[in-house]
Amino acid sequence: MDKQYILAIDHGTTSTRAILFDHECNMVDIVQKEGKVEYPKSGWVEQDALAVWLDILYVIAGIINKSGIKPDQVAAIGISNQRETSVLWDKKTGLPIGKAIVWQSRQTSEICDRWKEEGLEEMVRQKTGLRIDPYFSASKIAWMLENIEGAREKAENGDLMFGTMDSWIVWNLSGEERHITDVSNASRTLLCNIETLEWDDELLEAFHIPKTILPEIVPTSFNYGTTAPYHFFGSRIPICSMVGDQQAALFGQLCLEKGMVKNTYGTGGFLLMNTGDKIVRSKNGLLSTVAWKIGDHVTYALEGSIFVSGSIMKWMRDELQLFDDVKVTSQMANNAKAQDDLFIVPAFVGLGAPYWDDKAKASIVGLTLGSNRNQIVKAGIESMAYQAKDVMDAMEKDSNLKISKLKVDGGATSNDYLLQFQANLCQCALERFKVTELTALGAAFLAGLAIGYWKLENLKIEIDQTFEPNKKKEEMDLHFENWHRAIASCQAFKPVQVEGNGHV
């Protein structure tokens, strides 16, 4: 029998990857396709779901051709996906009825404000572990039902289907046979009761969302069926995991025991702590969420979600044109002249955990006539660390656990300046791994476990480098105090409403 592999499809906000892993947990090959994100209005973030599906097909065909393996050598497929991003599609045509609303989008702020005014916040928090915020899927669904012509009627007639990107991908990959979502993604919609792991009728009624449009909720690691043969050159490949990208990264870094923590520096930043089989209810601005379900066993997590993390590097490159290649930014930060603190608060779409202020505006604080591009790049890098520290402090308070080690992943972990600064700021060790695609690895692990390709005790990852603190806590605490002053100034900013003719 030919050697078998696990194929991970890792669909992120700005790119989609297909990655092959072998039985030794090594990454064998990768094909990546950049995706397009649209910003039609201030605060709005959208994607073309059909283009996402075409990107999936592109990387599938690409990995088979590039690696030279036969389709039947793929033992199973695991899928990790950007969470909360929401799409509605027509059950009859299989086509989206409008653009997908991306998790970052704030276009549903008014709907969320209305729900808060109706007094729904506490019920939502108790049932879902989340909070009313445009980040989550429910307000996105409500917005589409209210604003896309004919959507409400189609939904009431049972002709409409909703999904986060995992559902959309599997619906197409299975030849329109499976309309499903796993517990990790369902728990991010604001519609799933995280104790029962079922769609909550009271929430659906409060939000005026028909239950008929929702997918079936399934375990994270499970054989859901196969791909349609025409997607894999005549082969039917088992689809065996669906998992939100942050939970996938938690699993990929083998944070399998209670109290273990990982930090992802992706488009956004995400700290997750494994809380075992218990839901930890946050009192400090974090979220309680489902990590994964394997068999009948459910694992929960405590999460801090940062809306803008690694994407600040793209902003500095593309909009400010401070550098051509992100690889030079670590050296630029090291070359920055010593001066008073300069801060960038990247609240481009408001602030996430632990502040949850969707009205906050991005700002640069502490500029002097001596400020130059190196200082600004340094401040951008440090903003990722400061935001993570805010979440980490809240996490320690909620869990009553001291975090002594932080496992890290995401594109920005190649930046040594960032990781050393983070270690100093948090006064804990940071572990970076040799395999960089840990989200995909998590999806692969979960798929492989479902078919017996791996056993739990066979899963392994190798550490690339450990970053230990090399500066005193007292010094770093002073920087952190000034960061909070910068946050306060960002929250205090109240934009003036300007009429169409430019007059106030």
C-alpha positions in Angstrom: 0.0 0.0 0.0 1.3 3.5 -0.9 2.3 5.8 1.9 -0.7 7.7 3.4 -0.9 11.3 4.4 -3.3 13.7 6.1 -4.4 16.8 4.2 -5.1 19.9 6.1 -7.1 22.7 4.5 -6.4 25.9 6.5 -8.6 28.7 5.4 -7.6 32.0 7.0 -8.9 35.5 6.5 -6.2 36.5 4.0 -5.0 33.2 2.6 -5.9 29.6 2.1 -3.4 26.7 2.4 -3.4 23.0 1.6 -0.7 21.2 3.7 0.3 17.5 3.7 1.4 15.9 6.9 3.0 12.4 7.2 2.8 9.8 10.0 5.8 11.3 11.8 3.9 14.7 12.1 6.2 16.3 9.5 5.0 18.9 7.0 5.6 17.3 3.6 4.3 20.0 1.2 2.3 23.2 1.1 0.4 25.2 -1.5 -0.9 28.7 -0.6 -3.3 31.1 -2.3 -3.8 34.7 -1.1 -7.4 35.7 -0.7 -9.1 39.1 -1.3 -10.7 41.0 1.5 -13.0 44.0 0.7 -13.6 47.2 2.7 -16.6 48.7 1.0 -17.2 51.3 3.8 -15.5 52.4 7.0 -15.5 49.5 9.4 -17.0 47.1 6.9 -15.0 43.9 6.0 -16.4 41.5 3.4 -15.3 38.6 1.2 -16.7 36.8 -1.8 -17.6 33.3 -0.5 -17.5 31.9 -4.0 -14.0 33.1 -4.5 -13.1 31.4 -1.2 -14.4 28.2 -2.6 -12.4 28.6 -5.8 -9.3 29.2 -3.6 -10.0 25.9 -1.9 -10.2 24.1 -5.2 -7.0 25.8 -6.3 -4.9 24.6 -3.3 -6.4 21.1 -3.4 -5.4 20.7 -7.1 -2.1 22.4 -6.4 -1.0 20.2 -3.5 -1.8 17.0 -5.5 0.1 18.2 -8.5 3.0 19.7 -6.6 3.6 16.8 -4.2 3.2 14.1 -6.8 1.1 11.9 -4.6 -2.0 10.1 -5.8 -5.4 11.3 -4.5 -6.0 7.9 -2.8 -2.9 8.4 -0.7 -4.8 11.1 1.3 -6.2 9.1 4.2 -8.3 12.0 5.5 -8.9 15.7 5.3 -9.0 18.1 8.2 -10.3 21.7 7.9 -9.5 24.7 10.0 -11.1 28.0 9.2 -11.4 31.7 10.1 -14.3 31.8 12.7 -17.4 34.0 12.9 -17.2 35.0 9.2 -20.8 34.4 8.0 -22.3 33.5 4.6 -25.9 32.9 3.5 -26.5 30.8 0.4 -29.5 29.7 -1.6 -30.3 26.0 -1.0 -31.6 25.5 -4.6 -28.7 27.2 -6.5 -25.9 26.6 -4.0 -24.8 30.2 -4.5 -24.2 32.9 -1.9 -27.0 35.6 -1.9 -24.5 38.3 -0.9 -21.0 38.9 0.3 -19.7 37.0 3.4 -19.4 39.3 6.4 -15.9 38.9 7.9 -15.3 38.4 11.6 -13.5 41.8 11.8 -16.4 43.8 10.3 -18.2 46.3 12.5 -21.1 47.0 10.1 -23.6 45.3 12.5 -22.8 47.7 15.5 -26.3 49.2 15.4 -27.9 45.8 15.6 -25.8 44.9 18.6 -26.6 48.2 20.3 -30.3 47.5 19.8 -29.9 44.0 21.4 -28.1 45.5 24.4 -30.9 48.1 24.8 -33.4 45.2 24.8 -31.5 43.8 27.8 -30.3 40.6 26.1 -26.6 40.9 27.3 -26.8 38.8 30.4 -28.8 36.0 28.8 -26.3 35.9 25.9 -23.4 35.7 28.3 -24.9 32.9 30.4 -25.9 30.8 27.4 -23.0 31.3 25.1 -20.0 32.4 27.2 -19.7 35.3 24.8 -20.9 38.9 24.7 -23.1 40.9 22.3 -20.6 42.2 19.8 -20.4 42.6 16.0 -17.5 40.1 16.1 -19.8 37.1 16.4 -22.1 35.6 13.7 -25.6 36.3 15.0 -25.7 40.0 14.2 -24.1 39.3 10.8 -27.0 36.9 10.0 -29.5 39.4 11.3 -28.0 42.2 9.1 -28.1 40.0 6.0 -31.7 39.0 6.6 -32.6 42.6 7.1 -30.6 44.1 4.2 -30.4 41.6 1.4 -33.5 41.7 -0.8 -35.6 38.6 -0.5 -33.4 37.0 2.2 -36.0 37.0 5.0 -38.6 35.5 2.7 -36.2 32.8 1.5 -35.2 32.0 5.1 -38.8 31.7 6.2 -39.5 29.4 3.3 -36.6 27.1 4.1 -34.7 28.0 1.0 -31.7 29.6 2.7 -28.7 28.1 4.4 -26.3 29.7 6.9 -22.7 28.8 7.6 -19.4 30.0 9.0 -16.7 29.1 6.5 -16.3 25.5 7.7 -19.9 24.8 6.8 -19.6 26.5 3.4 -16.4 24.6 2.6 -17.8 21.2 3.6 -21.1 21.8 1.9 -19.3 22.3 -1.4 -16.5 19.7 -0.7 -19.1 17.0 0.0 -21.0 17.8 -3.2 -23.8 19.6 -1.3 -24.5 16.5 0.9 -23.5 17.8 4.4 -24.7 21.0 6.0 -22.7 20.8 9.3 -20.6 22.8 11.7 -18.4 21.5 14.5 -18.9 22.6 18.2 -15.9 24.9 18.2 -17.3 27.0 15.3 -20.9 26.8 16.6 -19.8 28.2 19.9 -18.7 31.4 18.1 -22.1 32.2 16.5 -23.8 33.6 19.6 -26.6 31.1 18.9 -25.2 27.9 20.6 -25.7 27.0 24.2 -22.2 26.0 25.3 -23.5 23.7 28.0 -25.9 21.7 25.9 -24.0 22.3 22.6 -27.2 22.8 20.8 -28.8 25.7 19.0 -30.7 27.8 21.6 -34.3 28.4 20.8 -34.6 31.4 23.1 -31.6 33.2 21.5 -32.9 32.4 18.0 -36.3 33.9 18.9 -34.7 37.0 20.5 -32.6 37.6 17.4 -35.4 36.7 14.9 -33.2 34.0 13.2 -35.0 31.0 11.7 -33.6 27.7 13.0 -34.1 26.1 9.6 -31.1 27.9 8.1 -28.6 26.5 10.6 -26.3 23.6 10.1 -26.2 20.4 12.2 -23.7 20.6 15.1 -21.2 17.8 15.0 -18.0 16.8 17.0 -14.7 18.3 16.0 -13.0 15.0 15.3 -15.3 12.6 13.4 -15.8 11.0 10.0 -18.5 13.2 8.5 -18.5 11.5 5.1 -16.4 12.0 1.9 -15.6 14.5 -0.7 -17.5 14.4 -4.0 -15.3 12.4 -6.4 -15.0 15.2 -8.9 -13.1 17.3 -6.4 -10.3 14.7 -6.0 -9.8 13.4 -9.5 -12.3 10.5 -9.0 -11.5 9.7 -5.4 -13.7 10.0 -2.4 -11.6 11.2 0.6 -13.0 11.1 4.2 -13.6 14.6 5.8 -12.7 14.0 9.4 -12.2 17.3 11.2 -13.7 20.8 11.2 -12.3 23.2 13.8 -12.0 27.0 14.3 -8.5 28.2 13.5 -7.7 29.3 17.1 -8.9 26.0 18.6 -6.9 24.2 15.9 -3.8 26.1 16.9 -4.4 25.2 20.6 -4.6 21.5 19.6 -1.7 21.8 17.2 0.6 23.1 19.9 -0.6 20.2 22.1 -2.1 22.3 24.8 -4.0 19.3 25.8 -3.9 19.8 29.6 -5.8 22.2 31.7 -3.9 25.5 32.2 -1.8 25.3 29.0 -1.9 28.5 26.9 -1.0 29.5 23.4 -0.9 32.8 21.6 -1.4 33.2 17.9 -0.2 36.3 16.1 -2.3 36.2 13.0 -4.4 38.8 11.3 -5.8 39.1 14.8 -4.3 38.0 18.0 -5.7 35.2 20.1 -4.7 33.8 23.5 -6.5 30.5 24.5 -6.2 28.6 27.7 -7.3 25.0 28.0 -9.8 24.9 30.9 -10.5 21.2 30.7 -14.1 19.9 31.0 -15.2 23.0 33.0 -16.5 26.3 31.6 -14.6 29.2 33.2 -16.9 32.2 33.3 -14.9 35.3 32.7 -15.2 38.4 35.0 -12.4 40.2 33.2 -13.5 40.7 29.6 -12.6 37.3 28.2 -14.7 34.7 26.4 -15.7 31.2 27.4 -15.7 28.9 24.4 -15.6 25.3 23.3 -12.1 24.1 22.4 -13.1 20.8 20.8 -15.2 17.7 21.1 -13.6 14.3 20.6 -16.0 11.4 20.9 -18.3 12.4 23.8 -15.6 14.4 25.6 -15.8 18.2 25.4 -12.9 20.5 26.2 -13.5 24.1 26.9 -11.2 27.2 26.7 -10.9 30.7 27.9 -10.1 33.1 25.1 -9.0 36.7 24.6 -9.6 38.0 21.0 -7.5 40.9 19.6 -9.0 42.3 16.4 -5.7 43.7 14.9 -2.4 42.0 15.6 -0.2 40.8 12.7 -2.2 42.8 10.2 -0.6 46.0 11.5 2.5 44.9 9.7 0.6 44.8 6.4 -0.8 48.3 7.2 2.6 49.7 7.9 4.0 48.1 4.7 1.1 48.8 2.3 -0.4 52.1 3.6 2.6 53.8 5.3 5.2 52.2 3.0 7.7 52.0 5.9 9.3 48.9 4.5 9.1 46.5 1.5 9.6 43.2 3.2 8.3 42.3 6.7 11.5 40.3 7.3 13.4 43.6 7.9 11.2 44.8 10.7 12.9 43.0 13.5 16.2 44.7 12.6 14.4 48.0 12.2 13.0 47.7 15.7 16.5 46.9 17.1 17.9 49.9 15.3 15.3 52.3 16.7 16.9 55.1 18.8 16.2 55.1 22.5 13.5 57.7 23.3 10.4 58.1 25.3 7.7 55.6 24.8 5.9 55.7 21.4 2.7 53.6 21.1 0.5 52.5 18.3 -3.0 51.5 19.5 -4.3 49.5 16.4 -8.0 50.0 17.1 -8.8 50.1 13.4 -12.0 48.2 14.0 -12.4 49.0 17.7 -10.8 47.1 20.6 -11.4 43.5 21.4 -10.5 41.7 24.7 -10.4 42.8 27.4 -11.8 46.2 26.5 -14.6 45.4 24.0 -14.9 49.0 22.8 -16.1 49.0 19.2 -16.1 52.9 19.2 -12.4 53.2 20.0 -10.2 54.6 17.2 -6.7 53.7 16.3 -4.0 56.2 17.3 -0.3 56.9 17.5 0.7 58.3 20.9 4.0 59.9 22.0 5.3 61.3 18.7 8.2 63.7 18.8 10.2 65.5 16.1 12.8 62.8 16.5 10.3 60.0 15.7 11.2 58.1 12.5 10.2 55.0 10.6 12.2 52.7 12.9 10.4 53.9 15.9 7.0 53.6 14.3 7.8 50.0 13.1 9.0 49.2 16.7 5.8 50.6 18.1 3.7 48.6 15.7 5.5 45.3 16.7 5.2 46.1 20.4 1.5 46.8 20.1 1.0 43.0 19.4 2.8 42.2 22.6 1.0 44.9 24.7 -2.4 43.6 23.6 -1.4 40.0 24.4 -0.2 41.1 27.9 -3.6 42.7 28.5 -5.3 39.5 27.7 -2.8 37.3 29.6 -3.4 39.4 32.8 -7.1 39.0 32.5 -6.7 35.2 31.9 -4.6 34.8 35.1 -7.3 36.6 37.1 -10.1 34.5 35.7 -8.4 31.1 36.0 -6.5 31.8 39.2 -3.5 30.2 37.5 0.0 31.8 36.9 1.1 31.5 33.3 4.8 30.6 33.3 5.0 29.4 29.7 3.4 30.7 26.5 3.4 28.7 23.3 3.3 30.9 20.2 2.4 30.6 16.5 1.4 32.7 13.5 3.4 34.5 10.9 4.7 37.2 13.2 6.6 34.6 15.4 9.4 34.8 12.8 10.1 38.3 14.3 12.6 37.7 17.1 12.3 41.2 18.4 8.5 40.7 19.0 9.0 37.4 20.9 11.9 38.7 23.1 9.8 41.8 23.9 6.8 39.6 24.7 8.9 37.4 27.0 10.2 40.5 28.8 6.8 42.1 29.1 5.0 39.0 30.4 8.0 37.8 32.4 7.5 34.2 31.1 9.2 31.9 28.6 7.9 31.8 25.0 8.2 28.6 23.0 8.4 28.8 19.2 8.1 25.6 17.2 9.9 24.2 14.1 6.6 23.6 12.3 5.1 27.0 11.7 1.8 25.8 10.3 0.4 24.8 13.7 -3.3 25.7 12.9 -3.1 23.3 10.0 -1.3 20.7 12.1 -4.1 20.9 14.7 -6.7 20.2 12.0 -4.6 17.4 10.7 -4.1 15.9 14.2 -7.9 15.9 14.8 -8.6 14.3 11.4 -6.0 11.7 11.9 -7.3 10.7 15.3 -10.8 10.2 13.9 -9.5 7.4 11.6 -6.8 5.9 13.8 -4.0 7.4 11.7 -2.5 8.7 14.9 -3.1 7.9 18.6 -3.0 10.8 21.1 0.3 9.6 22.6 1.9 9.7 19.1 1.3 13.4 18.5 4.5 15.5 18.7 6.0 18.9 17.8 9.6 20.1 18.1 10.6 23.4 19.8 12.6 25.7 17.5 13.6 28.3 20.2 12.7 29.4 23.7 12.7 33.1 24.6 13.4 33.8 28.2 13.0 37.3 29.9 16.2 39.3 29.9 14.9 42.6 31.3 13.6 43.5 34.8 9.9 43.4 35.6 10.0 46.9 37.0 11.3 48.4 33.8 8.7 46.6 31.7 5.9 47.5 34.1 6.6 51.2 33.4 6.2 50.7 29.7 3.0 48.8 30.3 1.6 51.7 32.4 2.2 54.0 29.6 0.5 51.6 27.2 -2.6 51.9 29.3 -2.4 55.7 29.1 -2.3 55.4 25.3 -5.3 53.1 25.4 -7.2 55.7 27.5 -6.5 58.4 24.9 -7.6 56.1 22.1 -10.9 55.5 23.9 -11.4 59.1 24.8 -11.4 60.1 21.1 -14.9 61.0 19.8 -15.1 61.5 16.0 -17.1 64.5 14.8 -20.0 63.6 12.5 -19.4 65.3 9.1 -22.2 66.0 6.7 -21.9 65.3 3.0 -20.8 68.9 2.2 -17.9 68.6 4.7 -19.5 70.9 7.3 -20.0 69.8 10.9 
